[in-house]
């Protein structure tokens, strides 16, 4: 209940002009920023998980989009609170706070997955390089000499 009262206090302190500007900011976030970070994180994860050994790991690139959906719910509720102040503020504030927590948890998970996938890709690349540097034995376990070409 303390968070709801705090939200009401903040909305009151913004005043009508401050609430209007904050609504514009939330609309901009709703239209541009969240889709940008979701696309960027998803592309980074898709590039890394393309070499994933298990098919289900390729679904990890959906986590940033889930975070973007939680962000859109949060922004929509905040806009509704700002536009309809003081009517819906106390009713919507707990839901906006829950959407915000979910968004940040999913973003931390996404960023951690990007780091983990990046390290996995580095490990795969290092293994491939080390395998290329080792000479491959010929059939029968002996090195074959190159036969000189016959001249005609």
C-alpha positions as CSV (number, residue, x, y, z in Angstrom):
1,X,0.0,0.0,0.0
2,X,2.9,2.3,0.6
3,X,4.0,2.1,-3.0
4,X,0.5,3.1,-4.2
5,X,0.5,6.1,-1.9
6,X,3.9,7.0,-3.2
7,X,2.7,6.8,-6.8
8,X,-0.2,9.1,-6.0
9,X,2.1,11.6,-4.3
10,X,4.5,11.6,-7.3
11,X,1.6,12.1,-9.8
12,X,0.3,14.9,-7.6
13,X,3.7,16.5,-7.4
14,X,4.2,16.4,-11.2
15,X,1.2,18.6,-11.7
16,X,-0.8,18.7,-14.9
17,X,2.1,19.8,-17.2
18,X,4.5,17.3,-15.7
19,X,2.0,14.5,-16.1
20,X,1.5,15.5,-19.7
21,X,5.3,15.4,-20.5
22,X,5.7,12.1,-18.7
23,X,2.9,10.7,-20.8
24,X,4.8,11.8,-23.9
25,X,7.9,10.1,-22.7
26,X,6.0,6.9,-21.9
27,X,4.4,6.9,-25.3
28,X,7.9,7.3,-26.9
29,X,9.2,4.4,-24.8
30,X,6.1,2.4,-25.8
31,X,6.6,3.1,-29.5
32,X,10.4,3.0,-30.0
33,X,12.8,2.1,-27.2
34,X,11.4,-1.3,-26.0
35,X,11.2,-2.7,-29.5
36,X,14.7,-1.5,-30.2
37,X,16.3,-3.2,-27.2
38,X,14.2,-6.4,-27.8
39,X,15.3,-6.6,-31.4
40,X,18.9,-6.0,-30.5
41,X,19.1,-8.5,-27.7
42,X,17.1,-11.1,-29.8
43,X,19.4,-10.7,-32.7
44,X,22.5,-11.1,-30.5
45,X,20.9,-14.3,-29.0
46,X,19.9,-15.6,-32.4
47,X,23.4,-15.2,-33.8
48,X,24.9,-17.1,-30.9
49,X,22.3,-19.8,-30.5
50,X,22.5,-20.7,-34.2
51,X,25.3,-23.1,-33.3
52,X,23.5,-24.4,-30.1
53,X,23.7,-28.1,-29.7
54,X,20.1,-28.4,-28.5
55,X,17.2,-27.2,-30.5
56,X,15.3,-25.8,-27.4
57,X,18.2,-23.4,-26.7
58,X,17.3,-21.5,-29.9
59,X,14.1,-20.3,-28.1
60,X,16.1,-18.2,-25.7
61,X,15.9,-15.3,-28.2
62,X,12.2,-15.0,-27.3
63,X,13.0,-13.8,-23.7
64,X,13.8,-10.2,-24.8
65,X,10.4,-10.0,-26.6
66,X,8.7,-11.2,-23.4
67,X,10.5,-8.4,-21.6
68,X,9.2,-5.9,-24.2
69,X,5.7,-7.2,-23.7
70,X,6.0,-6.7,-19.9
71,X,7.4,-3.2,-20.6
72,X,4.5,-2.4,-22.9
73,X,2.0,-3.4,-20.2
74,X,3.9,-1.3,-17.7
75,X,4.0,1.7,-20.0
76,X,0.3,1.4,-20.9
77,X,-0.7,1.3,-17.2
78,X,1.5,4.3,-16.4
79,X,0.0,6.3,-19.2
80,X,-3.5,5.3,-18.0
81,X,-2.6,6.4,-14.5
82,X,-1.2,9.7,-15.7
83,X,-4.1,10.5,-18.0
84,X,-6.8,9.5,-15.6
85,X,-5.2,10.9,-12.4
86,X,-6.4,10.6,-9.6
87,X,-9.2,8.1,-10.6
88,X,-7.3,5.0,-11.5
89,X,-3.9,5.6,-9.9
90,X,-4.5,3.5,-6.8
91,X,-6.1,0.7,-8.7
92,X,-3.5,0.4,-11.5
93,X,-0.3,1.1,-9.5
94,X,0.2,-2.5,-8.2
95,X,-0.2,-4.0,-11.6
96,X,2.3,-1.5,-13.2
97,X,4.8,-2.2,-10.4
98,X,4.4,-6.0,-11.0
99,X,4.9,-5.5,-14.8
100,X,8.0,-3.4,-14.1
101,X,9.5,-6.1,-11.9
102,X,8.8,-8.8,-14.5
103,X,10.4,-6.6,-17.2
104,X,13.6,-6.0,-15.3
105,X,13.9,-9.7,-14.3
106,X,13.5,-10.7,-18.0
107,X,16.0,-8.1,-19.1
108,X,18.6,-9.3,-16.6
109,X,17.9,-12.8,-17.8
110,X,18.3,-11.7,-21.4
111,X,21.6,-9.9,-20.7
112,X,22.9,-12.9,-18.8
113,X,21.9,-15.1,-21.7
114,X,23.8,-12.9,-24.2
115,X,26.9,-13.1,-22.0
116,X,26.5,-16.9,-21.6
117,X,25.9,-17.5,-25.3
118,X,28.9,-15.2,-26.2
119,X,31.2,-17.3,-24.0
120,X,29.8,-20.5,-25.5
121,X,30.5,-19.2,-29.0
122,X,34.1,-18.3,-28.0
123,X,34.6,-21.8,-26.6
124,X,33.3,-23.4,-29.8
125,X,35.5,-21.1,-31.9
126,X,38.5,-21.9,-29.8
127,X,37.9,-25.6,-30.1
128,X,37.5,-25.4,-33.9
129,X,40.8,-23.4,-34.2
130,X,42.7,-25.9,-32.1
131,X,41.3,-28.8,-34.1
132,X,42.4,-27.2,-37.4
133,X,46.0,-26.7,-36.2
134,X,46.4,-30.4,-35.3
135,X,47.7,-32.5,-38.3
136,X,45.3,-35.3,-39.3
137,X,46.9,-38.7,-39.6
138,X,46.5,-40.6,-42.9
139,X,44.6,-43.8,-43.2
140,X,46.6,-46.7,-41.6
141,X,48.1,-44.4,-39.0
142,X,51.2,-43.4,-41.1
143,X,51.9,-40.2,-42.9
144,X,51.8,-40.6,-46.6
145,X,54.4,-38.9,-48.8
146,X,53.4,-37.0,-51.8
147,X,54.1,-39.0,-54.9
148,X,56.0,-37.1,-57.6
149,X,54.1,-36.4,-60.7
150,X,55.0,-38.6,-63.7
151,X,56.3,-36.7,-66.6
152,X,55.1,-37.7,-70.0
